[in-house]
Amino acid sequence: MIEQFGNVFRIPELRKKVLITLGLIALCRVGVYLPIPGIDTTVLKSYFNQFSQSGIGQLLGMVDMFAGGAMSSGAIFGLGVMPYISASIIFQLLVGVVPYLERLQKEGEVGRKKINQYTRIATVGLCLFQAFVMTRTLYTVEFNGVPVIPVYLQGVSFQLMAAILLTTGTMILMWIGEQIEEHGIGSGISIVIMVGIIERLPWAFNQIVQNFTFSVAPAEHQIGIVKLLILLGMFFAIVGGVVYITQGQRRIPIQQAKHTRGRRVYGGQRHFLPLRVNQAGVMPIIFAQSLLIFPAAIMQGIQIRFEPGSVGYWITSRLSGILQEGVLYVMLYILLITFFCYFWTAIQFNPREMSNNMKDYGSFIPGIRPGHRTAEYLESIMGKITLAGAAFLSLIAILPKLVAGGFELNRAIAGFYGGTGLLIIVGVALDMVQRIESHMIMRQYSGFLSGGTRIRGRMG
């Protein structure tokens, strides 16, 4: 393995890409430690530590996870790259609806650049809107009677200043992601998100060490030897399962028709059409979390307007609890994940277009008539695969809650046993390894899964 990593730096082009990627990753962490003037970061961090799993704290906690801890630090990178991702998703949906955008997409590189430009403009608008909402939300956040933003600063001028700084931070992160994509290695925006999530690992490890004891019968909220071994085993098993399902495919056999030209016969090869089990990736969990968190945050915002002990306070507190915990919450969570799995797959996978392409290239599925029958067959297969992917995502999504409750762990620590963070880390890491491996094989070096020696061939 050491020799294989050494081979990465023996290839000049690959070494340059890796070093550029590492440098840009370091740059994207600088903005996490630059706070917005006027925000009491000590109060904000204390609030996150105590109330990050309820109401407004849960909403801010989700933003903080994708921002790599920048929101809990009150930093200029507080919004992360989520506005850019939201704008990209919006335009992906609009491409199939708006004829003008569909024509642009078919124009190739020129059309793609125009759509990217529209996406950047939409990102600025989303940043300004989300920054105003987030700043307004921080007005209501306090810890031990001390507000995060002093009362004398709360006004239009502060909101405007904070919105400009947060928008600038997101645009810088977007630029860093594009530079990684162009000059580095891997998917730039995904790497920025992954680095922010991994940044929490030392803190989670430190929390486990602080609560660890060598006692066989530990006290409440302590981690004994037996529990630690179980947690380690579960972690490796869950990561292995996520890798297995993420890489899982249903291979549909494809037969190419034979063509006779003169005395020669062309075609007739047999290959496979790979259909991914988890076609939607992590997006269904993100959408489901957003829909479930916002109602709870709204309820808590209404709750603080009532006096404690009043009927309105009791009703809103009960509704807020139902929207965050319990069987109803889990059922809604699973239903939303399943719905968005089918919704996202329907957008990304077009069986009719795939069937027409196969027909044009003279390929067919053995036993299935080309055209309409092939489209129906592919749609049926994809529906079954999507159900399996939705079941997998639902299990991964509720695992942190089960682990946190069963082992009495902090939710932030239990988040590494499933959920959005783990899926993003595994997916981005696999993508980076595959890209590095393709560069090594292209330069006559074996990949990570093979020996680390140079392949002797035409260049040997």
Disulfide bonds with the S-S distance in Angstrom:
none
